[in-house]
Amino acid sequence: MVDAHQTFVIVGGGLAGAKAAETLRSEGFTGRVILICDERDHPYERPPLSKGYLVGKDERDSVFVHKPEWYAQADIELHLGQPVVHLDRAAKTVRLGDGTVIGYDKLLLATGAEPRRLDIPGTGFAGVHHLRRLAHAERLRQVLKALGRDNGHLVIAGAGWIGLEVAAAARGYGAEVTVVESEPTPLHRVLGPEIGQIFSDLHAEHGVRFHFGARLTEIAGQDGMVLAARTDDGDEHPAHDVLAAIGAAPRTALAEAAGLALVDRADGGGIAVDASLRTSDPDIYAAGDVAAAEHPWLGTRLRVEHWANALNEGPAAARAMLGQEVSYDRVPYFFSDQYDVGLEYSGWAPPGSYDQVVCRGDVGKREFIAFWLAEGRLLAAMNVNVWDVTETLQKLIRTGATPDPDALADPGVPLESLLPQS
């Protein structure tokens, strides 16, 4: 039973944590809500860091989840620039970096993820970058402007979503870009070779050079400045700056030290939670990039590092903390913008899970929908420059539809007609 004398603590100042705090108040919780952020900025959304803000279309203030005054108005106690360094489950307390100890009745861990680091010589040079935080984006935005002005070279390690979005932004500023990727196509582990090649062609048309089947082995420089990036096949690429975009690791150190159940890195890592986002401790929950949740209808455990997951899991965890019945079963979703191409991906089709890819529309013009199927069942779909179809696509996926592949490929067949008839 929740009452006004209880204290709910949220660790993590990203989208999941901020939306959880908002939901606690909108659901009528009148106790203390304490939101602890290890960054000095108010909670913000991360997609603009590699999209609108990085390319210069959006202003800095547009990234924040709420205006700064909202927190006081909602009676949210905000601790900025303070990491939580210890969690004592027996005493039900957290200790901040400045020594402050805060007690909780319910605790939400929304600690997010951090960029994976390049473990090679030369990463200490000033021109080596990561992109995860607002401060990173602010710095990188200025770097890309300077590279474009001076005809400078950016080498990107990794052709995932962040690597490709930054490549597009860098080309927009006029910088020379080389992407080094160990797989044979961009986004290979997400989209497979069939669709990954489309993004290779897209970026090549905009002047991006790819070096596939290779890894960076050294960043060479002089007097603290980057001069080149070397790969394991003996090539050397001129570089003034290098971006490491080789993925992110869930920030589980706090949970691990406290003895909470975790998921092996080989299985995606993260804090293990059930469908209500509850951890192995009944008074502790986890949401967002750090949470590996049991998915009710997919029948597996998922950790999803995307905006929509943080947007929806934070509120779901808040409702579960309030004692409401929660079963988080949303269809995984993400989006990306690169040059004049926008896309939305719904579903879950990891490598090896599908046996057929079907496309509807004009792939050459990059106006199409791709479908991933396994034994006829639709696992995932991605609409590229085709809009207002996500809801129908998610219904098809959620219902376990087995549409005729020829009908899937035919733009003349309405998607709604492929839904199973009740």
URNOR-V376932 format. One record per residue. N is the residue number from 1. RES is the residue in one letter. OMEGA is omega in degrees with one decimal (NA if undefined). NEAR is the number of other ideal C-beta (glycine too) atoms within 12 Angstrom. D_LAST is the distance of its C-alpha to the last C-alpha in Angstrom with 2 decimals. Layout:
N;RES;OMEGA;NEAR;D_LAST
N;RES;OMEGA;NEAR;D_LAST
//
This chain:
1;M;-179.2;9;39.27
2;V;176.6;24;39.94
3;D;-173.3;16;43.03
4;A;-178.5;15;45.22
5;H;-177.5;13;47.71
6;Q;178.4;25;45.42
7;T;175.6;29;45.65
8;F;-178.1;45;42.73
9;V;177.6;42;43.91
10;I;178.7;51;42.01
11;V;-179.8;47;43.62
12;G;-174.8;48;42.72
13;G;175.1;45;43.03
14;G;-177.4;49;40.22
15;L;-178.0;40;36.97
16;A;-179.1;50;35.35
17;G;-178.8;54;38.40
18;A;179.5;45;38.86
19;K;174.9;38;35.26
20;A;178.0;50;35.47
21;A;178.4;45;38.66
22;E;-177.3;30;37.16
23;T;177.6;34;34.20
24;L;179.9;41;36.58
25;R;-178.3;28;38.35
26;S;177.3;17;35.36
27;E;173.2;25;34.02
28;G;178.6;16;37.40
29;F;-176.5;32;39.29
30;T;177.2;18;42.99
31;G;179.3;27;44.64
32;R;172.0;27;46.18
33;V;-177.3;41;44.06
34;I;-178.4;38;46.04
35;L;-174.4;47;44.85
36;I;-176.2;42;47.00
37;C;178.8;39;47.14
38;D;173.6;30;49.43
39;E;-179.0;29;49.68
40;R;177.2;18;51.86
41;D;173.0;28;49.34
42;H;-178.0;32;46.82
43;P;-177.1;41;43.24
44;Y;177.4;37;41.85
45;E;-174.9;36;38.92
46;R;-178.6;44;39.55
47;P;-179.7;33;37.70
48;P;-176.8;31;40.44
49;L;176.9;38;43.04
50;S;-178.0;43;42.10
51;K;-170.4;34;40.70
52;G;-178.2;25;41.86
53;Y;-177.1;31;44.77
54;L;-177.6;39;46.07
55;V;176.0;29;46.13
56;G;-180.0;23;47.92
57;K;-174.9;15;45.33
58;D;177.5;23;44.69
59;E;-177.0;13;47.33
60;R;-175.8;21;47.80
61;D;-176.8;17;46.74
62;S;-174.7;19;43.28
63;V;-171.5;33;42.26
64;F;-177.7;28;42.63
65;V;177.8;37;39.71
66;H;171.2;27;41.73
67;K;-176.1;16;45.12
68;P;-177.1;20;47.87
69;E;-178.3;12;48.60
70;W;-174.4;20;45.06
71;Y;177.2;29;45.75
72;A;179.4;15;48.71
73;Q;179.4;13;46.93
74;A;-179.0;25;44.06
75;D;174.0;21;46.67
76;I;178.0;38;45.57
77;E;-172.5;24;48.54
78;L;174.9;32;48.60
79;H;-178.5;32;50.69
80;L;177.1;23;51.03
81;G;-177.7;17;52.78
82;Q;174.1;26;52.61
83;P;169.1;27;51.09
84;V;-174.6;40;50.24
85;V;179.9;23;52.55
86;H;175.6;23;51.93
87;L;178.5;39;49.32
88;D;-176.1;22;50.71
89;R;-179.4;24;47.92
90;A;-179.6;12;50.38
91;A;-176.5;16;51.97
92;K;178.7;23;48.70
93;T;167.9;24;50.47
94;V;178.1;37;50.33
95;R;-179.5;26;53.51
96;L;-178.8;25;53.78
97;G;179.9;19;56.05
98;D;178.1;16;58.68
99;G;179.1;13;58.87
100;T;178.1;20;56.92
101;V;-177.5;20;55.09
102;I;177.1;32;52.01
103;G;178.9;25;50.42
104;Y;167.4;35;46.72
105;D;172.9;29;44.51
106;K;-176.8;37;41.37
107;L;174.6;47;41.51
108;L;175.7;55;39.10
109;L;177.8;54;40.04
110;A;-170.1;52;38.87
111;T;171.8;42;41.68
112;G;-177.5;44;39.84
113;A;179.3;36;41.17
114;E;-177.4;26;44.37
115;P;172.0;33;45.24
116;R;-174.5;25;46.27
117;R;172.0;21;49.93
118;L;-179.9;30;51.73
119;D;-177.4;15;54.08
120;I;176.1;24;56.69
121;P;173.0;16;60.16
122;G;-177.4;29;60.45
123;T;178.9;28;57.58
124;G;179.3;16;60.14
125;F;-177.7;28;60.98
126;A;-176.8;18;60.25
127;G;177.5;33;58.17
128;V;-170.1;38;55.48
129;H;166.5;43;52.34
130;H;178.7;34;49.01
131;L;176.5;47;46.26
132;R;-174.1;33;44.50
133;R;-179.6;28;46.27
134;L;178.5;31;47.29
135;A;176.0;21;50.88
136;H;-177.4;29;49.94
137;A;178.7;37;48.25
138;E;179.8;24;51.27
139;R;-176.9;24;53.62
140;L;177.9;40;51.59
141;R;178.3;36;51.21
142;Q;178.2;19;55.02
143;V;-178.9;34;55.42
144;L;176.2;40;53.20
145;K;-178.3;24;55.15
146;A;178.4;22;58.40
147;L;178.4;36;57.25
148;G;-179.2;27;56.24
149;R;-172.9;14;59.56
150;D;-177.5;17;61.62
151;N;-177.7;15;59.71
152;G;-175.8;28;58.90
153;H;173.1;35;56.73
154;L;172.3;47;53.72
155;V;-179.8;51;52.55
156;I;174.7;50;49.07
157;A;178.5;47;48.30
158;G;179.8;40;44.61
159;A;171.3;48;42.07
160;G;-176.8;38;39.11
161;W;-178.5;37;37.56
162;I;-179.3;43;40.65
163;G;-178.5;44;43.06
164;L;179.2;43;41.46
165;E;177.3;48;41.09
166;V;176.7;48;44.74
167;A;179.0;48;45.77
168;A;178.4;39;44.27
169;A;-178.4;44;46.01
170;A;178.0;48;49.26
171;R;176.3;32;49.25
172;G;176.9;29;48.63
173;Y;179.2;30;51.90
174;G;179.2;21;53.63
175;A;170.8;37;54.06
176;E;-173.3;28;54.27
177;V;170.2;44;51.44
178;T;178.7;39;51.17
179;V;178.1;48;48.15
180;V;-174.5;43;48.82
181;E;-177.6;37;45.82
182;S;179.7;27;45.95
183;E;-177.7;30;42.75
184;P;177.7;20;42.76
185;T;171.8;30;40.49
186;P;173.7;42;39.53
187;L;-171.1;38;36.48
188;H;-176.3;28;36.56
189;R;-179.7;26;35.02
190;V;-172.4;38;32.15
191;L;-176.6;38;31.33
192;G;-175.7;30;33.13
193;P;-174.7;20;35.76
194;E;-177.0;27;33.60
195;I;178.0;36;32.78
196;G;-179.7;31;35.79
197;Q;178.6;25;38.11
198;I;-179.8;35;36.73
199;F;173.1;43;38.02
200;S;179.7;31;41.27
201;D;180.0;21;41.81
202;L;-176.4;37;40.91
203;H;177.5;37;43.51
204;A;177.5;24;46.07
205;E;179.1;19;45.96
206;H;172.2;27;46.89
207;G;176.8;24;49.78
208;V;175.1;37;48.49
209;R;178.5;28;50.08
210;F;172.3;37;48.16
211;H;-176.1;33;49.80
212;F;177.1;27;47.21
213;G;-177.8;17;47.85
214;A;176.9;27;50.33
215;R;173.5;25;50.86
216;L;177.1;40;53.39
217;T;-178.6;25;56.35
218;E;170.3;30;58.75
219;I;-176.1;38;59.16
220;A;179.6;27;62.72
221;G;179.8;25;64.71
222;Q;179.0;12;68.05
223;D;177.0;9;69.35
224;G;-176.0;13;65.93
225;M;177.0;20;64.26
226;V;177.9;34;61.64
227;L;-176.1;25;62.95
228;A;175.0;27;60.63
229;A;-176.4;42;57.73
230;R;-177.7;29;58.23
231;T;-174.0;30;55.69
232;D;175.2;18;55.85
233;D;173.6;16;56.49
234;G;179.9;11;59.69
235;D;175.7;23;58.59
236;E;-178.7;23;59.68
237;H;175.5;34;57.97
238;P;-177.8;26;59.88
239;A;168.4;42;58.40
240;H;176.9;36;59.46
241;D;179.3;44;56.41
242;V;174.5;50;53.77
243;L;173.0;50;50.30
244;A;179.8;39;48.76
245;A;-173.0;41;44.99
246;I;175.8;31;44.22
247;G;-177.9;31;41.50
248;A;179.0;32;41.51
249;A;178.9;25;42.00
250;P;-177.9;39;40.53
251;R;-173.1;35;43.29
252;T;-172.7;35;43.29
253;A;-179.2;25;47.03
254;L;179.9;36;47.01
255;A;-179.2;39;44.23
256;E;179.7;24;45.90
257;A;-179.9;19;49.28
258;A;176.4;33;47.76
259;G;176.7;18;46.29
260;L;179.7;32;42.57
261;A;179.3;24;40.31
262;L;175.8;33;39.75
263;V;179.2;29;37.79
264;D;179.1;15;39.89
265;R;-180.0;16;40.48
266;A;179.2;7;39.33
267;D;177.5;16;35.87
268;G;178.3;31;35.89
269;G;177.3;30;38.14
270;G;176.8;42;37.70
271;I;-178.7;48;37.66
272;A;176.6;34;35.27
273;V;176.2;42;32.91
274;D;-176.4;28;29.97
275;A;175.7;29;26.59
276;S;177.7;29;28.44
277;L;176.3;45;31.05
278;R;178.6;35;33.72
279;T;177.1;40;36.42
280;S;171.5;23;38.38
281;D;-173.5;27;40.34
282;P;179.6;19;38.41
283;D;-178.6;29;40.11
284;I;-179.0;42;39.50
285;Y;176.2;50;36.40
286;A;-177.9;52;35.91
287;A;177.4;52;33.86
288;G;-173.2;51;33.90
289;D;-174.8;43;35.52
290;V;-171.7;49;37.23
291;A;173.8;55;34.24
292;A;-168.4;41;32.59
293;A;171.8;42;29.51
294;E;-177.5;27;27.27
295;H;-171.0;29;23.79
296;P;-173.9;19;21.16
297;W;173.7;21;18.30
298;L;177.2;27;20.68
299;G;179.2;12;22.78
300;T;177.5;21;26.01
301;R;-176.6;27;28.62
302;L;167.7;34;28.80
303;R;-172.4;41;31.60
304;V;-177.1;40;30.70
305;E;-178.8;39;33.68
306;H;-174.2;35;32.14
307;W;-175.3;35;32.33
308;A;179.6;31;28.72
309;N;176.9;41;28.94
310;A;-179.6;42;32.16
311;L;-173.9;33;30.89
312;N;-179.7;31;27.99
313;E;178.4;51;29.45
314;G;176.7;46;32.59
315;P;179.1;38;30.90
316;A;178.3;39;28.64
317;A;179.0;49;31.82
318;A;179.9;40;33.61
319;R;177.1;34;31.08
320;A;177.4;38;31.30
321;M;179.3;42;35.09
322;L;177.3;32;34.83
323;G;178.7;24;33.15
324;Q;175.9;21;29.62
325;E;-177.5;12;26.66
326;V;171.9;31;25.69
327;S;-173.4;19;23.40
328;Y;-173.1;41;23.81
329;D;-178.6;23;20.76
330;R;173.5;32;20.84
331;V;177.8;37;20.31
332;P;-173.6;37;23.93
333;Y;168.4;30;25.23
334;F;179.8;34;28.61
335;F;177.8;27;30.41
336;S;174.9;35;33.73
337;D;178.3;30;36.19
338;Q;-175.3;39;38.86
339;Y;179.3;29;41.10
340;D;-179.7;16;38.96
341;V;173.1;29;35.85
342;G;-178.2;24;33.14
343;L;173.4;38;30.11
344;E;-179.5;33;27.16
345;Y;178.9;36;25.78
346;S;175.5;35;22.57
347;G;-176.0;43;21.74
348;W;-178.7;35;24.08
349;A;-178.1;33;25.56
350;P;-179.4;24;29.04
351;P;178.6;19;31.58
352;G;-176.8;11;30.90
353;S;-175.3;23;27.22
354;Y;179.5;28;26.01
355;D;-179.1;18;27.09
356;Q;172.8;27;26.15
357;V;-178.8;32;26.47
358;V;178.1;32;25.12
359;C;176.3;31;26.37
360;R;178.8;31;25.28
361;G;-174.9;28;28.03
362;D;-178.9;16;31.77
363;V;-178.7;26;32.79
364;G;177.4;14;36.44
365;K;-177.1;15;36.09
366;R;172.0;28;33.96
367;E;-171.8;23;31.10
368;F;171.3;29;28.16
369;I;175.4;42;25.09
370;A;-179.7;44;25.43
371;F;175.3;44;22.67
372;W;-176.3;38;23.47
373;L;173.8;30;21.67
374;A;-177.6;22;22.40
375;E;176.8;14;21.72
376;G;-177.8;20;19.09
377;R;-179.0;27;17.21
378;L;-179.8;43;17.64
379;L;-174.4;39;20.02
380;A;177.6;39;21.53
381;A;178.6;46;22.15
382;M;176.5;46;25.20
383;N;-176.5;36;25.69
384;V;-176.6;35;29.38
385;N;171.8;29;30.69
386;V;-167.1;28;27.28
387;W;176.6;17;26.06
388;D;177.3;13;23.23
389;V;-172.7;30;20.58
390;T;-178.6;27;20.57
391;E;179.4;20;17.70
392;T;178.7;28;15.35
393;L;179.9;38;17.01
394;Q;175.8;29;16.59
395;K;178.4;24;12.82
396;L;-179.5;36;12.84
397;I;-176.4;39;15.28
398;R;-176.6;29;13.85
399;T;-178.7;21;10.49
400;G;-175.0;22;12.80
401;A;175.2;30;11.85
402;T;-175.0;22;14.12
403;P;175.6;35;14.72
404;D;-178.2;18;17.53
405;P;178.4;24;20.71
406;D;177.7;15;22.16
407;A;176.4;24;19.30
408;L;-175.0;34;19.67
409;A;-173.7;25;23.36
410;D;179.0;20;23.20
411;P;179.5;18;23.64
412;G;178.5;12;22.86
413;V;-179.4;19;19.19
414;P;179.0;16;17.37
415;L;-178.0;32;15.88
416;E;-178.2;18;12.92
417;S;-179.2;17;12.11
418;L;177.6;31;11.93
419;L;177.6;24;8.98
420;P;-179.9;17;6.32
421;Q;-179.0;8;3.80
422;S;NA;5;0.00
//
